[in-house]
Amino acid sequence: LSGSAQINAMTPFYTLLRVVPNPASGEAVVVGVVLFDGSQYRMRVSQRKTKLAILLARENEAPVWFALQRLQGRVEQDTAARRQTML
């Protein structure tokens, strides 16, 4: 969803949402996925796996929820913008 990965605007893709609570130990939990079908984005997040990631982060939940909320907002914003250009 960012400019860091230049992807053809119509190419379907998916990306896994990983929370890495402790990079030194290699711990990571895939909490969700963002899908793009060529016309719109979809985002799915597992509440159960998000809670696990928060536990592994020693219950420092604010940054995890903040990142997921920001990403959800971006998915909705990009989808709305794409719909506007299709009209």
C-alpha positions in Angstrom: 0.0 0.0 0.0 3.0 2.3 0.3 5.1 3.7 -2.5 8.0 1.5 -1.4 6.8 -1.4 -3.5 6.0 -0.2 -7.0 3.3 -2.6 -8.2 1.2 -2.3 -11.3 -2.1 -0.8 -10.2 -4.1 -3.7 -11.7 -1.9 -6.6 -10.6 -3.6 -8.7 -7.9 -1.5 -9.4 -4.8 -1.6 -10.2 -1.1 0.6 -9.4 1.8 0.7 -10.9 5.2 0.4 -8.7 8.3 3.1 -9.8 10.8 3.7 -8.5 14.2 7.3 -8.9 15.4 7.3 -8.3 19.1 10.9 -9.2 19.7 13.1 -9.2 16.6 16.1 -10.4 18.5 14.4 -13.7 19.3 12.8 -14.1 15.9 9.3 -14.2 17.3 6.6 -13.2 14.8 2.9 -13.7 14.5 0.9 -13.4 11.3 -2.2 -11.6 12.4 -3.9 -10.9 9.1 -3.7 -10.4 5.4 -4.3 -7.6 2.9 -5.6 -8.7 -0.5 -5.9 -6.7 -3.7 -8.0 -8.3 -6.5 -7.1 -5.7 -9.1 -9.9 -3.3 -8.2 -10.2 -3.1 -4.5 -8.4 -4.0 -1.3 -9.6 -6.3 1.5 -8.1 -6.7 4.9 -8.7 -9.5 7.4 -7.3 -9.6 10.9 -7.5 -12.4 13.4 -8.5 -11.1 16.8 -7.1 -14.3 18.4 -3.7 -14.0 16.8 -3.6 -10.2 17.5 -4.1 -11.0 21.2 -1.3 -13.6 21.0 1.0 -10.9 19.4 0.1 -8.5 22.2 0.9 -11.2 24.8 4.3 -11.8 23.2 4.9 -8.0 23.2 4.5 -8.2 27.0 1.1 -6.7 26.7 2.3 -3.5 25.0 -0.9 -3.4 23.0 -1.2 0.3 22.0 1.4 0.2 19.2 -0.1 -3.0 17.7 -3.7 -1.7 17.7 -2.5 1.7 16.4 -0.7 0.1 13.5 -3.6 -2.1 12.6 -6.1 0.8 12.7 -3.8 3.0 10.6 -3.5 0.2 8.0 -7.3 -0.4 8.0 -7.8 3.3 7.4 -5.3 3.3 4.5 -7.0 0.2 2.9 -10.4 2.0 3.1 -8.9 5.3 1.8 -7.2 3.6 -1.2 -10.3 1.6 -2.0 -12.5 4.7 -1.9 -10.0 6.6 -4.1 -9.9 3.7 -6.6 -13.7 3.6 -6.7 -13.8 7.3 -7.5 -11.4 6.9 -10.4 -13.6 4.1 -11.8 -16.7 6.2 -12.0 
